[in-house]
Amino acid sequence: MAALGQKIFNDPSLSASGRQSCASCHATAFADAQPNALAAQLGGPGLDRQGGRLSPTIRYLAGNKAFFFAADGTPTGGFFWDGRASSLQDQAGKPFLNPVEMANASKAEVVGRLAGASYAGEFRKLFGDAILGDADGAFQRITLALQQYQVEDPQFHAYSSKYDAFLLGKAKLDEQELRGLALFNNKAKGNCIACHPSGRGADGSLPLFTDFTFDSLGVPRNPELGQNVDPAFYDLGLCAREGGDLATRTDLCGKFKVPTLRNVALRQAFFHNGRFKTLKDVLAFYVQRDTNPEKWYPLNADGSVDKFNDLPPRLRGNVNVTEVPYNRKPGDAPALSDAEIDDVIAFLKTLTDGYQP
C-alpha cells in the first residue's frame, strides 16, 4: 500500500491541470516542503490560481494527533496551518478537491483519473476488481495509501540531521552551533523552546521541534498574496477554518500552527503567509517586532506604526506579547543581537536531514 501511495503522491495526472502532484508542493529535495520562495503555490485547472497560504513541510507529522484542547485549554494538534484535518489521511485528500490546488470537481473525478493511470491494475489488485466503480470507497483508499506512504517511508521521519547525531553521541557541534543551541534554549534570550522543544523525550525519543500548538505572532501582511488586495480580507486562521466549528472563538483568531523547525534551513519562505524569505529576517522579526516595529509594519497617516497589520484592529489583542522575546517595548534592546541571531541560524542548520560526518 505504501508503494502504491508513493506512485499516487508523485502522479500529476491526478490533477485537473495534469501538471500538479502532491510532490509539486512537497518536494523531497526541500524536505517535503515547497521548492521555491512563493508566498503560496499556483494551482487550479490552468495552474494559474494562487493559493492562500504557504505549503509547509509534511515531514515529521506521524507523531501529530487530531485537533484537541489540552487540559489548560491550549489548542493543539490537527493538520494544516489551521488544524482542520484530523489525520494524515484526511490531510492527503483535501488538495485533490481544492479549486486552487489539484482542482478536481469531485471524488469521482479523482478516481476516474486514477483509472487511467499506469498503476490502476495495482490499485485493483490491492483493493478489489470492483473498487474503481465505488468513488467514495476508492477515494478513501487513495488517501489511505498516501497516509501509509508517509508512515512507512523513512524520508518522512529520517532523524538523520547533525543534531540527531549529536544527541546520540555520534557527532559534535562546533562552537557557533553550541552557542546557537544555548540561545535557542535560553528562556531569557531566544526562548525558542517555548514552542519548539529541543530535548529528547522521557522515553528517549528524538525531538520534533514543535509542540503542535497554535500561536498568533502578528506576522506582517504579505502583499504577494492576491487575496490581500482586498483591504477588508484577513486570514484569521484557527477561528475561521473550514467547517466553522471555532467561529465563535474570537480569542483564537490569528492563531496558526507551530511548524517543526526540522529542515527549516532548506525553506525559502516562512510563516503561514510566506512573508519572510530568509531565516535572518525571521529571527530579526522575532526579536525586533516590539523594539523596532517601524522596521516591519507600514505607517498610518498620522505617522504611527500600523502594528500587527494582518489582523483587524479588534483582534490585535490576540497577538502574543507576553512571552520572551515578545515582551519588549520600543527603545528596549532586542533579546538577541545580530551576532547572536547568526549563532542561532548556525544551530538551525544542524537540523537538516542527511548529515554526513
ABEGO torsion letter per residue (X at the ends): XAAAAAAAAABAAABAAGABBAAAABBAAAGGBBABABABBBBEAAGABBBABBBBBABGAAABBBBBBBAAGBBBEEBEAAGABABAAAAAAAAAABAABAGBABAAAAAAAAAABAAAAAAAAAAEAAAAABAAAAAAAAAAAAAAAAAABAAABAGABAAAAAAAGABBBBAAAAAAAAAAABAABAGAAAABBABBBAAGBBBAGBAGBBBBAGBBBBAABAAAABAABBBAEAAABBGGAAAABAAABGBBBBBBABGAAABABBEAAGABABAAAAAAAAAAAAABAAAABBBBAAGBBBBGAABBAAAAAABBAABOAAABBBGBBBABBAAAAAAAAAAAAAABBGBBX
